[in-house]
């Protein structure tokens, strides 16, 4: 399980790619101007003889870029003592997450064929992006640039009702797995099966590209999304969280 969790988190880093990635003895130091903060976090995926020095090196990397250091803490995928050491240094625990997996055929079977009003494109369209951005927000230029950096096959699903894109999501295929990202439904369309249809379409799209397994990350407090994924056949592989440095004025 720890090895699989590490590999899936690294697949995620390729599916949501930073502009700058500095790999130092198994640690991924990532940065991307104006991108979402989780894209700008450290994947500390290797043990180290001197964790204090490695943390300081990461802090210096982010200080040069005018931001605070953040570490993604996935149990078993990073040094056992890192989480407690960061806590001692004043890092705040944030964003408890659930890393989940499923067999693609099981998800496709449970959800059934997607309805005809769901389309999967090989490239992002402006309509797809506008709906995603309406739900998730962020810097439009930076988030569009992130999509253009993805170097692996990607399917962009959009649910269209009455001529409007009401729900979207994307899947990225990487060595037998497909990660699901950016599932988003406009508020007025929630509770009507649009997100379920998007997941069904992405599962079929992934299966056609020989991705036999799916994975995703979901916030632990997102009860609605977790219920959807459970019904689709996803189960938790592990939980993880982030540790964010505290700035000079107590900001994080």
C-alpha positions in Angstrom: 0.0 0.0 0.0 2.7 2.6 0.8 4.4 2.0 -2.5 1.1 2.3 -4.4 0.2 5.5 -2.6 3.6 7.0 -3.5 3.2 6.0 -7.2 -0.3 7.4 -7.4 0.7 10.7 -5.8 3.5 11.0 -8.4 1.1 10.2 -11.2 -1.0 13.1 -9.7 2.0 15.4 -9.9 2.3 14.6 -13.6 -1.5 15.0 -14.2 -1.5 18.4 -12.4 2.0 19.5 -13.4 3.9 22.4 -11.8 6.0 24.8 -13.9 9.2 24.0 -12.0 10.0 20.6 -10.5 13.3 20.1 -8.7 13.9 16.4 -7.8 16.4 16.0 -5.0 17.1 12.5 -3.8 13.4 11.5 -4.1 11.9 14.8 -2.9 9.9 16.7 -5.5 10.1 20.5 -4.9 7.3 22.0 -7.1 6.3 25.5 -8.0 4.0 27.2 -10.4 3.3 30.9 -10.4 -0.4 31.7 -9.5 -1.4 28.0 -9.6 -3.4 26.4 -6.8 -1.4 25.9 -3.7 -1.4 22.1 -3.8 0.5 22.3 -7.1 3.2 24.2 -5.2 3.9 21.6 -2.5 6.7 19.2 -1.7 6.4 15.5 -2.3 8.9 14.2 0.2 9.0 10.7 -1.2 12.2 9.3 0.2 13.8 8.9 3.6 16.8 11.1 4.5 19.6 10.9 7.1 19.2 14.5 8.0 15.5 15.6 7.7 16.2 19.0 9.3 18.6 19.9 6.5 16.3 18.6 3.8 13.4 20.7 5.3 15.6 23.8 5.3 16.6 23.2 1.7 12.9 23.1 0.8 12.1 26.2 2.7 14.9 28.0 0.9 13.6 26.8 -2.4 10.2 28.4 -1.7 11.6 31.5 0.0 13.4 32.3 -3.2 10.0 32.2 -4.9 8.3 34.4 -2.4 6.1 31.8 -0.9 5.8 29.5 2.1 6.9 25.8 2.1 4.1 23.2 2.0 4.6 19.4 2.4 2.2 16.7 1.3 2.2 14.1 4.0 1.1 10.7 2.7 1.6 7.9 5.4 4.1 5.3 4.3 5.2 7.4 1.2 7.3 9.9 3.2 9.7 9.6 6.2 7.9 8.4 9.3 9.1 11.3 11.5 8.6 14.1 9.0 5.0 15.0 10.1 5.9 15.4 13.7 9.1 17.3 12.9 7.2 19.7 10.8 4.7 20.2 13.6 7.5 21.0 16.0 8.7 23.6 13.5 5.3 25.3 13.6 3.8 23.9 10.4 0.0 23.7 10.4 -1.9 20.6 9.4 -4.3 21.4 6.7 -6.7 19.9 4.1 -7.3 16.3 5.2 -7.8 14.2 2.0 -8.8 10.7 1.0 -6.8 8.9 -1.8 -9.2 6.4 -3.4 -9.0 3.7 -6.0 -11.3 1.5 -8.0 -11.3 -1.1 -10.8 -12.3 0.7 -14.0 -14.6 -2.1 -15.2 -16.3 -2.1 -11.8 -17.0 1.7 -12.0 -18.2 1.4 -15.5 -20.5 -1.5 -14.6 -21.9 0.2 -11.6 -22.7 3.5 -13.3 -23.7 2.0 -16.6 -23.4 3.7 -20.0 -23.1 7.5 -19.9 -26.1 9.4 -21.3 -25.8 10.9 -24.7 -25.6 14.4 -23.3 -22.1 13.8 -22.0 -19.2 14.3 -24.4 -15.5 13.5 -23.8 -13.0 15.6 -25.8 -9.3 15.0 -26.2 -8.5 18.7 -25.6 -10.0 21.2 -23.2 -12.7 23.5 -24.7 -13.4 27.0 -23.5 -16.9 25.8 -22.5 -15.4 23.0 -20.4 -12.9 25.4 -18.8 -15.5 28.1 -18.1 -17.7 25.6 -16.1 -14.7 24.2 -14.3 -13.5 27.8 -13.4 -17.0 28.8 -12.3 -16.9 26.1 -9.6 -13.2 25.9 -8.6 -12.0 29.5 -9.3 -8.4 30.4 -9.4 -6.2 32.4 -11.9 -7.6 31.6 -15.3 -4.4 32.1 -17.2 -2.4 29.9 -14.8 -5.0 27.1 -14.7 -5.2 27.0 -18.5 -1.4 26.9 -18.7 -1.4 24.0 -16.3 -3.8 22.0 -18.6 -1.5 22.7 -21.5 1.5 21.3 -19.6 -0.1 17.8 -19.2 1.9 15.4 -21.3 -0.3 12.3 -21.0 -3.5 11.3 -22.7 -6.4 13.3 -21.2 -10.1 13.1 -21.6 -12.3 16.2 -20.8 -15.9 15.2 -20.1 -18.7 17.8 -20.2 -22.3 17.3 -19.4 -24.5 19.5 -21.6 -28.1 20.3 -20.8 -30.2 22.8 -22.7 -27.1 23.9 -24.6 -25.1 24.7 -21.4 -22.2 22.8 -19.9 -23.4 22.1 -16.4 -20.8 19.6 -15.2 -17.2 18.7 -16.1 -14.3 16.5 -15.2 -11.1 15.1 -16.7 -9.2 11.9 -16.6 -5.4 11.4 -17.2 -4.0 8.1 -18.3 -0.6 7.1 -16.9 0.9 3.6 -17.0 -2.3 1.5 -16.6 -4.1 4.0 -14.2 -6.3 6.9 -14.9 -6.7 9.7 -12.4 -10.0 11.7 -12.1 -9.6 15.4 -11.5 -11.7 18.5 -11.5 -15.1 17.0 -11.2 -17.3 20.1 -10.9 -21.1 20.7 -11.2 -22.8 24.1 -11.4 -24.9 24.7 -8.3 -28.2 24.8 -10.2 -27.5 21.4 -11.7 -26.5 19.5 -8.5 -28.4 16.5 -7.4 -29.6 15.7 -10.9 -27.1 13.0 -11.9 -24.7 15.2 -13.9 -21.6 14.4 -11.9 -22.4 10.7 -11.9 -22.8 10.9 -15.7 -19.4 12.6 -16.0 -17.7 9.9 -13.9 -19.4 7.2 -16.0 -18.1 8.8 -19.2 -14.6 9.1 -17.9 -14.6 5.5 -16.7 -15.5 4.3 -20.2 -13.0 6.6 -21.8 -10.3 5.3 -19.5 -11.2 1.7 -20.2 -10.9 2.2 -23.9 -7.3 3.4 -23.3 -6.4 0.3 -21.3 -6.4 2.0 -17.9 -7.6 -0.9 -15.8 -7.6 1.1 -12.5 -8.9 4.5 -11.5 -7.8 6.8 -8.6 -8.9 10.2 -7.3 -8.4 12.5 -4.3 -11.4 14.0 -2.4 -11.6 16.2 0.6 -12.7 14.3 3.7 -15.4 16.9 4.4 -16.9 16.7 0.9 -19.7 14.2 2.0 -21.6 14.5 -1.3 -18.6 13.7 -3.5 -17.5 10.8 -1.2 -21.0 9.3 -1.4 -20.9 9.4 -5.2 -17.5 7.8 -5.4 -18.5 5.1 -2.9 -21.5 4.2 -5.0 -19.3 4.1 -8.1 -17.1 1.5 -6.4 -14.2 3.6 -5.0 -12.6 2.7 -1.7 -10.0 4.5 0.3 -6.4 3.5 -0.1 -5.2 5.9 2.5 -5.7 9.4 4.0 -3.2 12.2 3.7 -2.8 15.9 4.6 -0.6 18.9 4.1 1.7 20.8 6.4 2.1 24.5 5.7 4.8 26.7 7.2 3.8 29.7 9.3 5.0 33.0 8.0 6.6 35.8 10.0 3.2 37.3 10.8 1.5 34.0 11.5 0.1 33.6 8.0 0.0 30.2 6.3 
